[in-house]
Amino acid sequence: MSWLGLNRAALAVLVVIGGLGFSEELWRGFFGPYLRQITRDLEGAVGLLGLFSALLTLFEGLGYILGGALAHRLGARIALAASALPMLAGFLLLLTSREPWAVVLGALLVTNWEPLSVPATFDVVGSEIPKDRRTIAFAVQSIQKRLPKVLGPLAGGFLFALGYGVNLSIALTVVLVALALQWGLLARLRPKSDPPAVPWRHVLRALPPDLRALLTAEIFLRWGDWFVRDFASLYVVGVLARSEQEWGMYLALTSLTALATYIPVGKWVDRAPSPKPFIGVTFLLFALFPINLALLPKSGLPLPVALGIVFVLNGLRELGEPARKALITTGFPPEVRARAVGLYWGLRSLAFCPAPLVAAFLWRTIGPDATFLVGGAIGLVGTAWFWWRVRAAGGAASPPLPRSGAPDRK
């Protein structure tokens, strides 16, 4: 267990990631087709999906910052439990209304569990897991995050045929079970006594040069990614005329591909001189996904084969994700890690908040294929920026904070 960076606290994090993640994946991949059902119009669904995705990134940005403050002040146990409360409210709203505005609001509440929980999970890994096992610990968490992305779409594709309410009812039950298990597993984890009251500007100033370069590159990358992320389901189901069940299989294929990489790459990164090459490959594959989705279905290959290749390559883009998370966790002073992680993720989400609205406008103006190619070009700019600026930053240390806390575990 220790070889995988696991202990009681890490298991509680896995319960949250697995339980809440499965609850979301049962329906999330089918949200676009569901909007098309209730609006009975593909263009109307594209507009609603663009609005939803833009508001989602705004909620995410605020959620990460709030989650960081909760974990810093109240501890990981309460922060992780609080992350499930908006999800419960969202499921209840989705179950009781089919009005487009209520569906969008309910979906926003459901999907905000991850921003609220991420700072707490990073704080648990940073404080409870030795430094030389953090990458593998994040690799295990990534596996746990991906398992719902395999099982959820497969189950959701068939449950969708029985009715969207069936998906939601099962998802709500899973949330309640995961919340109870997490609360019990973290019973021994107490909030930190007298957490330092460090202003946000000092937390931002503590961002090392490498992480500043990483954040800037990620903003470009995520701009391009949000040109395709929530629109891929409408493209495959609405434009390429594939079934919801087949779409669920492509989502599962992406996650199965990612699952196969996490443990071997996680151990490799832990032993490598630097995680940056792994992160750079991940950035490149992120940028290529919208390009592949626009071009490969028109390559002359049978459409299921072409889409299979697209989504296998999309799964391979997770190669450097554990390395990226370990780099971020280790880069911040331990006494403000939760707040710093929340601020990092929050600034990133707020910066690319307009991207889905731009993508929806472009879809309706120049078409989905051209929109995806524009997104891929933006992602390639972010990839080039990462390789150039991170090398120039040279891994300089962050400036000291006004107050210091407990030393980091080695």
N, C-alpha and C positions, 0 to 999 in steps of 0.2 A: 504493500500500500504506500509506504513512504517513497518507494522508487518512482511512483506515479504522482508524487506530491499530494497525497491524500491524507487527511485526518478528519476528525469529527466536524470541524468547522467547514472544511472544504466539501464534505459530503452534504452539508446543509445547503451550500451554494449550488451543488449539483441538483438537489431536489427542486430548488427554485427555478433554475435554468430549464430543467427537464419538464417539470410540471406545468409551469406557466408557458413555456415555449410550445409544448404540445397543444395546450389549450388555444394558443394563437394560431398555430399552423393548421389546425383542423378546418379553419375557415378563411385565413388570411389570403392564401393563394387563389381563392375563388371569389374574392371581394369584387374584382372587376366584372366578371360574368354576372354576379348577383346584382350589381348596379345596372348592368345592361338589362337584366330581367325586370327590375322595378321601373326603369325609365323607358324600356322597349325602344331604345335608340342608341346606336353605337356612338355617334358623335356626342350625344348628351352624356353618355357614360364616361367618355374620355374627358369631358369638361369637369364632371363631378370628381373623377379620379384625380385629375390635376389639382383641384381644390383640396381634396382630402390629403394628398401627398404633401402639398405645401404647408397645410396646417399641421400635418404630422411632424414635419421637420421643425416647425416652430414649437410645438408641444415638446418634442424631443429636446430641443435646446434648453428650454426652461426646466424640463424634467431632470436633465443631467445636473444642472446647477443646483436645483432643489434637492436632488438625491445626494449630491456631495455634501450639502449642508446638513441634511438629516443624518447621514452616516458619521459625519464629523462630530456632531453634537450629541446624538442619541445612541450611536453605536450601530453595528451592522445588523444585529438581530431585529431591532425595531424598524430600521430602514428597509430591510428585505420584506418584512411583514407589510409595511405601509405601501410597498410597490404593488401589492396585489389588490389594494382597495379600489383604485380607479378601474381596474380590470373587471372586478365584480359589478360595479355600477354600469360599466359599458355593456356587459353581457345582458344585464337586466333590461337596458334600454333597447338593445337589438332584438331581444325576445318579445318586446311589447309594442314595437312600432315598425311599420314599413315605410314611413314617410322618409323621403331622401335626406332631409336635414337631420332627422333623428338617427338614421342609419350611419351617416357620416360622423356625427357626434359620438355615437356609441362606439364606432370603430376606433376613433381617436383615443377614447378612454381605455379601450382594451389594449391597444398597442403601446401605451405609455408605461407599461410595467418595466420594460428593459431599461429605459433611461433612468428611472428611479432606483433601479437595483444595481446598475453597473458600478457606480462609485463604491458601494458597499462590498461587492464581490472583489473588486481590485484591492480594497483595504484588507479584506480577509486574507487574500493571497499574499499581499505585501507584508502583513504582520504575523501570519501564522505559518507561512511556508518559507523554508530557507532559500536564499538567493539562488543557489545553484540548481534548484528544482522548480523555479517559477515558470520557466517556459513549458516544461512538461505538464505542470499543473494547469496552465492555460490551454495546453493541447487537450488534456482530459476534459476541461470545461467546454472546449470547442466541440469535442465529440458529443458531449451531453447536449449541447445546443443543436448539433446537427441531427441527432437521432430523431427528435420531434419533426425535423424538416424532411426526414425520410418517411416516418410512420404517419405524420399528420396529413400530408397531401394524398398519400395512398388511401388512407381511411376517409379523408374528407371528400375525395373525388366520388366515392361510392355513396357516402352519406348525403352528399349534395343532391343526388337523385331522389333521396327520400324526403328532402326538404331542408332548407337552411336552418330551421329551428332545431332539428335533430343535432346538427353540428354544434350549435350554440349551447344546447342543454348538456350535452356530454362535456363540452369544454368547461362550462361553469362548474360541473362536479369535480373535474380534475383540479381546478384552481383551489377549491376548498380543501381537498385532500393534501395537495402540495403545501398549502399554507400551514396546516396543522403539523405536518411532518417537519417542516423547516423550523417552526417555533420550538418543537421539542428538541431537535438536534442542537440548536444554538442556546440551550438553557444555561450552559456553563459560560457562555461568552458574555462578558459584562462591558458596558460602555466605558470608554477611557475616562479616567478621572481628570478633571480640570483640563479639557482640551484647549490648546492655545487659541486665543482670539486674534487671528492674523487677518488683516483686511484683504479683500479680494485683489487689490492692486499689488500687494506683496506676493500673493500666490501666483499671479500672472508674471510678476518679475522673476519668480523662481524657476520659470520655464527655461530649461537649458537650450543652447543654440540648436542642437540636433533636433530637439522636440519642436522648436519653433519652425524649423524647416519641414519637419514631418507634418505638422499641422497645416502649413500653407499648401503643401503638396496634396494632402488629403482633401482639402477644400475643393481644389480643382478636380481631383479624382471623383469625389462624391457628386459634384455638379454633373459630370458626365454620366455617372451611374444612375442618378435620379431621372435622367432622360429616358431610361429604359426600365427601371426596377419594377414599379407598379404597373407600367404599361405593357410589360411583356405578356401578361395573361390575356389582356384584350387583343394583343397582336396575334398570339398563337390561336386563341379560341375564336376571336371575331374576324380577323383578317385571313389567317391561314386555314380557318374552318376545321380545326381539330377539336375533339371532344374535351370536356372537363376532366374525364378520367385519364385521357392521354396527357393532358397538361399536368395533372397530378403526378404521373409517372416521370415526366421530365424534371419536375421539381425534386422528386425522390432521387433521380439519377444524379443530379447536381450534388445532393447531400451525401450520397453513397461515395461518390468520387472524393469529396472532401474528407470524409471519414477515413478513407484509406491512407491519407497523407499525415494525419495529425500526430500520431505517436512516433513513427520513424523520423519525421521532420523535426518534431519537438525535441527529441533526444539529440539529433544532429545539431540543432541550433544551440542547445545548451553547451555543446563541446566546441562550437565554431568560434573563431576569433571575434567575429562581428555578426549580428543578425541582419545587417543592412542589405546584403545581396538577396536574402530570402524575401525581405519586404519589397525590394525593387521588382522582383519577378512577380510578386502578388499585384503590385501596382500595374504592371504591364498587362497582366491577364484581366484585371478589372477594366482597363481601358478598351481591350479588344472585345469584350462581351457584346456591347451594342453593335459593333461593326460586324462581328460574326453573325449575330441574329439577323441583321439586314441583308447580308450577302450570301451566306451559306445556303439558305433555303432556295436561292435562285441559281445554285451552282450546277444544276443538272442531276444531282444525287436524288434518290428517292427521299421525299420530304421527311419521313420518320428518321431516316439515317442522318440526314443533314441536321435535323433538330437534335438528335442524340449527340452528335459531335459538338454542337454548340453548347449543350448543357454539361457535357463532360468537361470541356475546356473551362466552363464557368465554375465548375466544382474545383478545378485545379487552382483557381485563384486564391483559395484559402491556404496555400502553402506557407505564406509568411504571416498569417494572422496571429498565431501564438507568439511569434517573435516580436511583432509590433506591440502587442499588449505587454509583453515582458519588458520591452524597452521603455514603454511609457511608465509602467509601475516602478521600475528601478530608477527612473530619471527624476522622480520627485522626492523631496524630503519626507520621511515617514510621518512626521507629526501633522502634516497637512495633506497627506496623500489622497484621502477621499475627496476633499474639496478641490484639489488640483485636478484630479481625474474628471470630476464633474464639470469643472470649468473648461477643461480641454475639449471634452465631448460636446459640451453646451455651445461653445463658440463655433465649433465645427458645424453643428447642425443649424445654428442660426445663420451662418454664412451662406449655406446652400439652400436655405428655405425657399427662395423664389424659383429654384430650378424646375420643379414639377409644373408650375404654372407656365413657365417658358416652354417646356416640352409639350404641354397640352396645346398651347397656341400654335407651335410649330407643326404638330401632328395635323391640326385642322387646317393649316395654311399650306404646308409643303408636303405633307404625308408622313407616315410613320418611318419609312425606310430612311429618308433624308434626315429626319429627326434623330434616329439612332446613330447615323454617321456623324452628325454634329456632336452628339454626346461622346462618341468615341474619340473624336479629335480633341475635345476638352480634356478627356482622361489622359491622352497621350502627352498633353502639355504638363499635366500634374506629374506624370511619370518622369519626364525629362527634368522637371524642376527638382524632384526628389533626388535623382542621381547627381545632379550638379550641386545643389545647396547642401545636402547632407555631407558630401565629401568635403565641401569648403568649410562647413562648420567644425569638422574635426573633433567632435565629441567633447566640446568644452563643458565644464561643470556649471551647474546653476549657481547664481549668486546666493549667499547665505540669507536665511530668513531672520527677522528681528528676534524671534524666540526659537529655541531648539527644543525638541522633545526627546523621547527615548531613542537610542540608537537603533539603526536598522538591523534586522537579523541577518546573519551570514550563514 
